[in-house]
């Protein structure tokens, strides 16, 4: 079921996800591979870099009221050794280069 849902999320990507994916795909950023809408355990993360164990989440306005809800999965993923960085959709759209620089910094060990 998670794989089916991940495929659906790929087809219905937000504008911010599409913009970031255009910069992350094909090892364009720091020469590392990213996957999008990647199932990890019970979660489906927006972008995942296996080499760096880095998860990038892009949150829309619906997440503003759910910060506590988002904190629990983030904590569980971090307990499993993943690093999680989150951005708001409007940041990914208005400051794409800044978001990419932050991701590059997060890729460093």
QUICORFEN-V62148 format. One record per helix or strand. SS is the DSSP state (hx for helix, st for strand). FROM is the first residue (numbers start at 0). LEN is the number of residues. If there is no record, write none. Layout:
{{SS	FROM	LEN} {SS	FROM	LEN}}
This chain:
{{hx	1	10} {hx	14	13} {st	34	6} {st	42	7} {st	53	6} {hx	60	19} {st	82	6} {hx	88	6} {hx	95	12}}
